[in-house]
Amino acid sequence: MADLNDDIRRAKGVGTRWAQLLSDDLDVHTYEDMLQQYPYKYVDRSHIYAVRDITCDMAYVQLHGSFISMNMVGEGSHRRLTAVFTDGTGAIEIVWFKGLEYVRNTIKTSEEYYLFGKPTVFGNRINIVHPELEKGDATISNAGTLQAVYNTSERMKKAGLNSKAVQKIILNIFAELQSKPIAETLPQYLIDRCHLMPRGEALRIMHTPPSLQVVENARYRLKFEELFYIQLKMLRTYSQKRMQQSGYLFATSGAYLNDFYKNHLPFEPTNAQKRVVHEIYNDLHSGKQMNRLLQGDVGSGKTMVALMAMLIAKGNGFQACMMAPTEILATQHYESLTKMLDGMPVRVELLTGSTKQRERRVILADLLSGAVDILVGTHALVEETVQFARLGLAVVDEQHRFGVAQRAKLWSKDAVPPHILVMTATPIPRTLAMTVYGDLDVSVIDELPPGRKAVMTEHYFHEKRNNLNRFIRAQLASGRQVYVVYPLIEESERSDFKNLTEGFEYMKSAFPEYKVCMVHGRLKPDEKDEAMRQFVENEAQIMVATTVIEVGVNVPNASVMVIESAERFGLSQLHQLRGRVGRGADQSYCILMTDYKLSTDTRRRMEIMVGTTNGFEIAEADMRLRGPGSIEGTQQSGLPFNLHVADLARDGQIVQYTRDIAQEIIKSDPTLSAPENVIMLQRLNYLEKNALNWSLIS
């Protein structure tokens, strides 16, 4: 008897080659995997057109009639088969370029057919190329219904595994499963409460829909299930952490935090910073391990909040570390912490791949003895040779750039896992944060430090170059500095975008009285450091760069960010680049330079950038435009289970609804052991069967 867990190789019509293609290209291994390959659209086969009414701008048409002639035309690779099809109202040419002998031997001029395809123009005549055909006197599976259309790869199509073949495999699976109802995955009380159709019915409707309205009901049921189990997984993991995962108890805020707050603060913290520090202290004071995500826009003051948390650790006799994804960013954090702690008895060290061996030996020895209080570094921190005396807090900046295995090594530095503070300057839309980081507590810094002014953003076309140069000259004359960012280092053969080296020469000739430096990823580390030093110390007034300066350069005197070929960048990256200016008290500007001919989506991106500096609004817009998988740090690999039908960019209401329901269930039955909830526990176990244990490494 067939079962959803059966190997796809057992399905009728699937040979060894197709099974391998389904595995490689669609990640399909079982019957259930196959049934979760939902159609991406439906074509209406309910209407039969008359040939005389066909026009070339129609999307798809269905005709009913017969062939009156067939001819082979051309030689060699230019050979094609042409036929004339008529329904009595007129005649239309049908063309095939592949499978010519098969088509010629299969089609009979004496029989009637339903013909389905897209009208095109060839040789000033309307024709249809490679139509779908079904005999008119046979049992018709598609004519008169909605036809499901499936995504397939080029490799699959070449092997004959096209949309029609995928549909046939799915229909064969349903035929095999007829004798055994498709098992339910949600409890009946939830199906009744949320007015959901049964799972088996929803799956059948998605693939053989009687109407688009019913498809929407089926799709809602399947979206609900996908999002519900993600929320249930996250909240159950979170609940287990809170119940089981003890952490170091930081009994007091400590003398070091108090001393810093009273005597060393560079400026009065914002209310948002104070609120977040209070949330962190409550976690550290609870006796449970902290797992907190700190979101804050570029320049919002996350580093100071992290320092305050690390000083609480120091005040309770523990060490802390801060891990950053690049040496530039790690060095910037080290310099920021050292500057803020000037005059305090707190030892901070920097450990990266560039740290010399003699220095490394001293740092590692002093770290193990407890003499080092805060260690800042890159992935070098996860090496086995790096051992702490008593690691109490680990801060991870831009954590999505680290692999799971790297983070896991950091957490296992001590018998008791340290408290975890994850920071990101990439604002994450609310519904996405609930889904990807649903098992972390979330803090948000949504205010800029005092004295900061919002960056003014303008969109210029390349034709306005002279206006831009006059503006830059005025800013330079007032003592300010300018970034000019290019998307490329060298000209691409297929691209006419301005490149960095041309831009460097242009800026030198346009502003000969000012020094221009250049930074890009192919420079040697010492060359890059020297160029950055010149800009930081105002020896160079213009920095021409690639996105290597997206993180890691903090120059309060820089007031202008010019982004060349801004159409090449996504919203998130444009926002990150804009965050390099606006760090001082002066008004700062971001100029987006583009060609005049832009796509609708690109124009919308430019309008969004000009219209708001709020990173969360930009992230929401980015997700709507590009989908959640394109937002930095939130690729689908960040989800505990794959999404087949739900869309985080468009299904925010369902995300919130399923989260609310999952919270109710976990609150009343954390272990899902109640008889009515066992079905959910079994489904979670099934979904988690091959998943990683995310509980300590979120």
C-alpha positions, 0 to 999 in steps of 0.5 A: 500500500502506497504511503507519503513516505515512499521513495519517489523511485517507486512512483509510476512513470519515474525512472532512475534518471528522472528520480535523480533529476528530481532529487538534484534539481527539486530536492524531491525524495519522497511522495510527500516531497513531490506533492509539495511541488505546488504549481506556480500558476494555473492556465484557464482551459475552460474556454475554447476559442474560434480560430478566426478570433485569435490575435498575437497578443493573447496569452494562451488559447485552446482550440478544438478541431483537426489537422488538414495538412503536415509538411517537413520544411528546411534542411539539417538544423533548420528543419521544422514540421509545419501543419495547418489546423482548422476548426471550421472558422479559419485555419492556423499554422502549427510549428514544431522544431523538436521531435519532428518524426515523433509528432509526424507519426503520432498526429492523424489528420482524420482525428479531432484534437484539443490544441493548447498553446501561445499564439506568436508571429512568424513570417508575418503570420500568426502561428502556435509553436509546440502546442499541447495536444489531446485527442478530442474523443479521449477522456480529457484531463485538462480541457475544460479545467484549470491546468496546473503549471510547474517549475522545472529546470532546463536539465529536467526539460531536456530529459523530457521532465517538463511541467506536463510530465511533473503533473502526470507523476503527481496524478499517478501518486494520487491514484496510488494513494486512493485506497489510503486517506492522506494523513492529517497533520493538525489536530481536529480542534485546530482545523475546526477553530481556524476553519481549515480544509483537510490536508488531503483535500487541500493537496488534491485541489492544489494540483487538480483545481476545480476553481481558483476560489477553491485553490485559495482555500487550499493554499491558505490551509497549506500556508497555515500549516507551514508557518504554524509548524515553524512558529511551534518549533521556535516557541517550543525550543524557546520554552525548553531553553527557558526551562532547561538551559541554566546560565551564569547568574550575574547577581549585580550590575557591578562597579565597572558598569557604574563607573563607566556610566558615571565617569566615562560615557561619551554621550548620554544614552538614548532612551532606546539604549537604556531600555535595551541595557535594562532588558539585557541586565534582566536576562543576565540576572535571571539565572537562565542563559540569555539568547538575545538578538539586538537590532539597531540601524547603522550608527544607533549605538549597538557597540556601546550597549554591548560594552555595557553588557560586557562590563556587567560580566566583568563586574561579576568576575567573568570574561567577555568576547566580541566576534566580528566577521571581518578584520576591519570590523573587529579592529573598529570594535577594538578601537571603539571599546579601547577609546570608550574604556580609556582610564578604566582598569579593563583590559581589551585585546584584539585577536585576528588572523593577522595577529603576530605569533609572539603577541598571540602567545601572550594574549592566549596565556593571559586569556587563560589566566583571566588577565584579559577581560574582553577579547575582540576578534574574528573567527580566530576566536573559535580556534581550539587554542583560544581558551578562556578562564571564565567566559560569561558573555559572547557578543556576535556582530553580524552573526549571519556571516558566520557558519553554524559550526563556527558559532557552536565552537564559541558556545562550547568554550565552557561547561556552562554556555555563556550568555549570547548577545547577537547584534545586527545592523541589517534591520529585519522585518517584524514577520521575518524576525518572528520566523527566523529568530523566533527562539531569541528574545529581540531588542531594538534600538530605534533611536539615533544618538543625540546630535545626529541628523538624518541623512538627506538622500537625493537621486541624480541621473548621470546627466547631472554630473556637473551639478553633483561636482559643484555640490561636492566642491562646496562640501569639500571647501567647508572642510568635509570629506566625501565617499564615492562608491562603485559596484565594480573594480574593473570594466566587465565585458558585458557591462557599461557601468562606471568602474572604480579605476576610471572613477578614481582617475576622474575624481583626481582630474575633477578635484585636482586640489584635493587628495583622492585615495582608493580602497577595494578588496584586491588591495594588499592589507597594508595598502588598504590600511594606509588608504583608510588611515589617510582618509580617517586622518583627513590627509585624503578628502575623497575616498573612491571605493567598492562596497568594502567600506560598507562596514568598518570605516567610521569617519564623522567628518565624512558628510557625502556618500555618492553611490555610482550605478546605484541601480546595481545595489539592493535596498539593504546594501544602499542603506548600509552604505548610506550609514557610513555618513551622518556620524557627526553633528553636520548635515550629511548627504547620500547621492544615488547616481543612476542611468535615466532608463530604469526598470519599475522596481529600480525606480521604486527602490530609489524612491524608497531610499529618498523617502525614508531613512528608517531601516525597518521600513526599508527592510519591509519594502525590500522584502516586498520587492525581492522576497525574504530570501534576498534579505541579507542574513535571512536566506531560507537556510535560516528557517528550521523547515523549508517553505513550499507555498507560504511567502514571508513577504506577503503572508505577514498576517498568517505569520502573526496568527499562527504565532499567536495560536502556537504561543497559546498551545505551548503556554498550556502544554509546553511538552505537547504531551496532551492527547489532543496535541500528540499529532503535533508532536509527531509532526514536529519530530518528523520535520526535525528528523534530519534537522540540526539542533539549533537550540544553542546556536541560534 
